[in-house]
Amino acid sequence: MNFVTLLEKIDYFMWDGFLIYLLMGVGLFLTFKLKFMQIKYLPLSLKWAFFRKDDTAKGDISQFQSLMTAIAATVGIGSIAGMATAIIGGGFGAIFWMWAMALIGMVTKFSEAILAVKYRVVDKNGHMCGGPMYYIEKGLNLKWLSFLFSLFGMLAAFAGGNLIQAQSVADAVHYMGNGSIPHVVIGIFLVFFVAIVILGGIENLGRVNAILVPVMKLFYLCGGITILIIKFQYIPQGIYMIFASAFNIKAAVGGLVGIGVMNAVQMGIARGVSSNEAGLGSAPIAAAAAKTDVPGRQALISMSGVFLSSFVVCTVTALVLAVTGVVGQTGADGALLNGAPLVMKAFSSVIPGGKFIVALSLVFFGFSTITGWSYYGEKCCEYIFGERSILPYRFVFIGVTFIGTLLSINIVWPLADIFNGLMAFPNLIGLFLLANVITAESTGFFFLLKKEKSKGI
């Protein structure tokens, strides 16, 4: 058994079994505890995400910068290449299960953020520190579990937050240049720009993402929506494929063989979580750094990140793949197109030079995700080894970026799934055991919202 096969078996064991049930179980449990708050408060969540500003409260970065840092880490390669790998591995039905998980995930993300702000601390450098490692330790007094989360969080930052992004960026630029640009050269340039942002710290990271994330999202979405307008007559068929394949065991997609329901569930949830990060425990690390007066306010803003990632960007990617009919096609080398090259093929089949839209989006998406995840991994490293470890960690993280540009897609995706799963496990335990704290904080916050509404605030 070779290394790639071993990784795939571990990946399948984790995401075909207990992790799916744990993610859905905790998410549904919190959904009922909070009375489906994601439906009632989604409009306010989106409104605050873009139009609320509170720079007078305690924190390192603004609420918007915190959200953009979290979105930078979520709306990345997973929203483009990840949707392609989900469909190749699980059929179009995987998209339905991604939606289902995202609906539940909004409550999970809200719960993570409310705990992150409640239990955050100030380190010796005067910076805010928060996230699952702190609310597990302070809320449950389970130091060993918080240590495990931090350890797995560092590994997830290196794998899903770095290797996948770097590999996809390198593949996209290499494909865009028709193979004329070596991966090594791409790696050198990517490392240079990543180093500039990462070495500047969270304040610099927040400023860069507050500008880069909205621009890159609009750029990609404009291209995707243009294709959907041109191919609008095929959208109903694409939506039918998603729902039919989600429940049809023998559903076939394009040139692919029949794909089972469990493959669709596994790939939809795994890639959905990789994209929106609900349940992983990564995004609340950024939420803890936000300037906010009460935990619930930032939690509501954080919740919008799941909607923007899964229901907007990921959905556009999936529908573009559906209406263009490129799934199942092969490349010049005869291999089945997958990941970034598949999405580039879809765009270029409708828009002349469309592969450049995807390639540039991937470069910016991947770059912002690498920088966002560097902060998550840094805080996990700081929790275990202290403030002195921050600078060495940043240099190691930058080095891993270069390595990622040289690796194969068959290695980086299973690695990311495995470490994402390991990271999610202690966080989900913490959320379940702290459910009463989440409910109490949320109840108080929702009562505050009613008072503010009655006063016209």
Backbone hydrogen bonds, N-H to C=O, Kabsch-Sander energy under -0.5 kcal/mol:
donor,donor_aa,acceptor,acceptor_aa,energy
6,L,2,N,-2.1
7,L,3,F,-2.4
8,E,4,V,-2.4
9,K,5,T,-2.0
10,I,6,L,-2.3
11,D,7,L,-2.8
12,Y,8,E,-2.5
13,F,9,K,-2.4
14,M,10,I,-2.3
15,W,11,D,-2.6
16,D,12,Y,-2.0
19,L,14,M,-1.4
20,I,17,G,-0.6
21,Y,17,G,-1.2
22,L,18,F,-2.5
23,L,19,L,-2.9
24,M,20,I,-2.4
25,G,21,Y,-2.5
26,V,22,L,-2.6
27,G,23,L,-2.1
28,L,24,M,-2.7
29,F,25,G,-2.3
30,L,26,V,-2.4
31,T,27,G,-2.0
32,F,28,L,-2.3
33,K,29,F,-2.1
34,L,30,L,-2.4
35,K,32,F,-1.0
36,F,31,T,-2.9
39,I,36,F,-1.4
40,K,36,F,-1.1
41,Y,37,M,-2.8
45,S,41,Y,-2.4
46,L,42,L,-2.5
47,K,43,P,-2.2
48,W,44,L,-2.7
49,A,45,S,-1.8
50,F,46,L,-1.1
50,F,47,K,-0.5
51,F,47,K,-2.0
52,R,48,W,-1.5
57,A,54,D,-0.6
60,D,289,A,-2.4
61,I,289,A,-2.0
66,S,62,S,-2.4
67,L,63,Q,-2.3
68,M,64,F,-2.8
69,T,65,Q,-2.2
70,A,66,S,-2.2
71,I,67,L,-3.2
72,A,68,M,-2.4
73,A,69,T,-1.2
74,T,70,A,-1.0
75,V,71,I,-3.2
76,G,74,T,-2.2
79,S,76,G,-1.4
80,I,76,G,-0.5
80,I,77,I,-1.3
81,A,77,I,-0.8
82,G,77,I,-2.3
84,A,80,I,-1.4
85,T,81,A,-2.4
86,A,82,G,-2.0
87,I,83,M,-2.0
88,I,84,A,-2.4
89,G,85,T,-2.2
90,G,86,A,-2.5
91,G,87,I,-2.3
94,A,91,G,-1.8
95,I,92,F,-1.4
96,F,92,F,-0.6
97,W,93,G,-1.5
98,M,94,A,-1.7
99,W,95,I,-2.2
100,A,96,F,-2.4
101,M,97,W,-2.2
102,A,98,M,-2.2
103,L,99,W,-2.3
104,I,100,A,-1.6
105,G,101,M,-2.9
106,M,102,A,-1.5
107,V,103,L,-0.5
107,V,104,I,-1.0
108,T,104,I,-1.5
109,K,105,G,-3.0
110,F,106,M,-2.0
111,S,107,V,-2.6
112,E,108,T,-2.5
113,A,109,K,-2.2
114,I,110,F,-2.2
115,L,111,S,-1.7
116,A,112,E,-2.2
117,V,113,A,-2.3
118,K,114,I,-1.6
119,Y,115,L,-2.4
120,R,117,V,-0.8
121,V,129,C,-2.9
123,D,127,H,-2.9
126,G,123,D,-1.9
129,C,121,V,-3.3
134,Y,131,G,-1.2
135,Y,131,G,-2.2
136,I,132,P,-2.5
137,E,133,M,-1.2
138,K,134,Y,-3.0
139,G,135,Y,-1.2
140,L,136,I,-1.3
141,N,137,E,-1.3
142,L,136,I,-1.4
143,K,141,N,-0.6
146,S,142,L,-2.0
147,F,143,K,-2.2
148,L,144,W,-1.9
149,F,145,L,-2.2
150,S,146,S,-2.1
151,L,147,F,-2.5
152,F,148,L,-2.8
153,G,149,F,-2.7
154,M,150,S,-2.1
155,L,151,L,-1.8
156,A,152,F,-2.6
157,A,153,G,-2.0
158,F,154,M,-1.8
159,A,155,L,-2.1
160,G,156,A,-0.7
161,G,156,A,-2.1
162,N,159,A,-0.6
163,L,158,F,-2.0
164,I,159,A,-2.0
166,A,162,N,-3.0
167,Q,163,L,-2.7
168,S,164,I,-2.5
169,V,165,Q,-2.5
170,A,166,A,-2.4
171,D,167,Q,-2.4
172,A,168,S,-2.6
173,V,169,V,-2.5
174,H,170,A,-2.4
175,Y,171,D,-2.7
176,M,172,A,-2.6
177,G,173,V,-2.1
178,N,175,Y,-1.6
179,G,174,H,-3.1
180,S,177,G,-1.7
186,I,182,P,-1.8
187,G,183,H,-2.5
188,I,184,V,-1.9
189,F,185,V,-2.0
190,L,186,I,-2.6
191,V,187,G,-2.5
192,F,188,I,-1.8
193,F,189,F,-1.8
194,V,190,L,-2.4
195,A,191,V,-2.4
196,I,192,F,-1.5
197,V,193,F,-1.5
198,I,194,V,-2.8
199,L,195,A,-2.2
200,G,197,V,-1.1
201,G,198,I,-1.7
204,N,200,G,-0.6
205,L,201,G,-2.3
206,G,202,I,-2.8
207,R,203,E,-2.0
208,V,204,N,-2.3
209,N,205,L,-2.4
210,A,206,G,-1.9
211,I,207,R,-0.8
211,I,208,V,-0.8
212,L,208,V,-3.0
213,V,209,N,-1.9
215,V,211,I,-1.3
216,M,212,L,-2.7
217,K,213,V,-2.3
218,L,214,P,-2.2
219,F,215,V,-2.2
220,Y,216,M,-2.1
221,L,217,K,-2.9
222,C,218,L,-2.4
223,G,219,F,-1.4
224,G,220,Y,-2.5
225,I,221,L,-3.2
226,T,222,C,-1.9
227,I,223,G,-1.6
228,L,224,G,-2.0
229,I,225,I,-2.2
230,I,226,T,-2.2
231,K,227,I,-2.6
232,F,229,I,-1.1
234,Y,231,K,-2.2
235,I,232,F,-1.3
238,G,234,Y,-2.1
239,I,235,I,-2.6
240,Y,236,P,-2.4
241,M,237,Q,-2.2
242,I,238,G,-1.7
243,F,239,I,-2.0
244,A,240,Y,-3.1
245,S,241,M,-2.5
246,A,242,I,-1.0
247,F,243,F,-0.6
247,F,244,A,-1.0
248,N,244,A,-1.5
249,I,247,F,-0.7
251,A,248,N,-1.7
255,G,327,V,-0.6
256,L,253,V,-3.0
259,I,251,A,-2.3
264,A,260,G,-1.8
265,V,261,V,-2.8
266,Q,262,M,-2.8
267,M,263,N,-2.8
268,G,264,A,-2.6
269,I,265,V,-2.4
270,A,266,Q,-2.6
271,R,267,M,-2.5
272,G,268,G,-1.8
273,V,269,I,-2.9
274,S,270,A,-1.9
275,S,271,R,-1.5
276,N,272,G,-3.3
277,E,273,V,-2.2
280,L,277,E,-1.6
281,G,277,E,-0.8
285,I,282,S,-1.7
286,A,282,S,-0.6
286,A,283,A,-1.1
287,A,283,A,-2.0
288,A,284,P,-1.9
289,A,286,A,-1.2
290,A,287,A,-1.5
291,K,61,I,-1.9
292,T,58,K,-1.4
292,T,290,A,-0.9
297,R,294,V,-0.9
298,Q,294,V,-1.0
299,A,295,P,-2.0
300,L,296,G,-2.2
301,I,297,R,-1.6
302,S,298,Q,-2.6
303,M,299,A,-1.8
304,S,300,L,-0.8
304,S,301,I,-0.8
305,G,302,S,-1.5
306,V,303,M,-1.1
307,F,303,M,-1.0
308,L,304,S,-2.6
309,S,305,G,-2.0
310,S,306,V,-2.7
311,F,306,V,-0.6
311,F,307,F,-1.3
312,V,307,F,-0.8
313,V,308,L,-2.0
314,C,309,S,-2.6
315,T,310,S,-0.7
316,V,312,V,-2.1
317,T,313,V,-2.1
318,A,314,C,-2.4
319,L,315,T,-2.6
320,V,316,V,-2.2
321,L,317,T,-2.0
322,A,318,A,-1.8
323,V,319,L,-2.9
324,T,320,V,-1.5
325,G,321,L,-0.8
326,V,321,L,-0.7
327,V,321,L,-0.6
329,Q,326,V,-2.2
331,G,335,A,-2.7
334,G,331,G,-1.8
337,L,329,Q,-2.7
342,L,338,N,-0.6
342,L,339,G,-0.7
343,V,339,G,-1.4
344,M,340,A,-2.4
345,K,341,P,-2.1
346,A,342,L,-1.9
347,F,343,V,-2.3
348,S,344,M,-2.5
349,S,345,K,-1.3
350,V,347,F,-1.3
351,I,347,F,-3.0
354,G,351,I,-2.6
356,F,353,G,-1.7
357,I,353,G,-0.7
357,I,354,G,-0.5
358,V,354,G,-1.6
359,A,355,K,-2.7
360,L,356,F,-2.5
361,S,357,I,-2.1
362,L,358,V,-3.1
363,V,359,A,-2.2
364,F,360,L,-2.3
365,F,361,S,-3.7
366,G,362,L,-3.0
367,F,363,V,-2.2
368,S,364,F,-2.6
369,T,365,F,-2.3
370,I,366,G,-2.3
371,T,367,F,-2.0
372,G,368,S,-2.4
373,W,369,T,-2.7
374,S,370,I,-1.6
375,Y,371,T,-1.0
375,Y,372,G,-0.5
376,Y,372,G,-1.2
377,G,373,W,-2.7
378,E,374,S,-2.0
379,K,375,Y,-2.1
380,C,376,Y,-1.8
381,C,377,G,-2.5
382,E,378,E,-2.6
383,Y,379,K,-1.9
384,I,380,C,-1.4
385,F,381,C,-3.1
386,G,382,E,-2.1
389,S,386,G,-1.5
390,I,387,E,-1.5
393,Y,389,S,-2.4
394,R,390,I,-2.1
395,F,391,L,-1.8
396,V,392,P,-2.2
397,F,393,Y,-2.8
398,I,394,R,-2.1
399,G,395,F,-2.0
400,V,396,V,-2.1
401,T,397,F,-1.4
402,F,398,I,-1.1
403,I,399,G,-1.6
404,G,400,V,-2.3
405,T,401,T,-1.1
405,T,402,F,-0.6
406,L,403,I,-1.6
407,L,403,I,-0.5
407,L,404,G,-0.9
411,I,408,S,-1.3
412,V,408,S,-1.9
413,W,409,I,-1.6
415,L,411,I,-1.7
416,A,412,V,-2.3
417,D,413,W,-2.5
418,I,414,P,-2.4
419,F,415,L,-2.4
420,N,416,A,-2.6
421,G,417,D,-2.1
422,L,418,I,-2.1
423,M,419,F,-2.1
424,A,420,N,-2.2
425,F,421,G,-1.7
427,N,423,M,-1.0
428,L,424,A,-2.9
429,I,425,F,-1.7
430,G,426,P,-2.1
431,L,427,N,-2.5
432,F,428,L,-2.2
433,L,429,I,-2.4
434,L,430,G,-1.6
435,A,432,F,-1.2
438,I,434,L,-2.3
439,T,435,A,-2.4
440,A,436,N,-2.2
441,E,437,V,-2.7
442,S,438,I,-2.5
443,T,439,T,-2.6
444,G,440,A,-2.0
445,F,441,E,-2.0
446,F,442,S,-3.0
447,F,443,T,-1.9
448,L,444,G,-1.8
449,L,445,F,-2.2
450,K,446,F,-1.6
451,K,447,F,-1.9
452,E,448,L,-2.5
453,K,449,L,-2.4
454,S,450,K,-2.2
455,K,451,K,-1.3
456,G,453,K,-1.0
457,I,452,E,-3.2
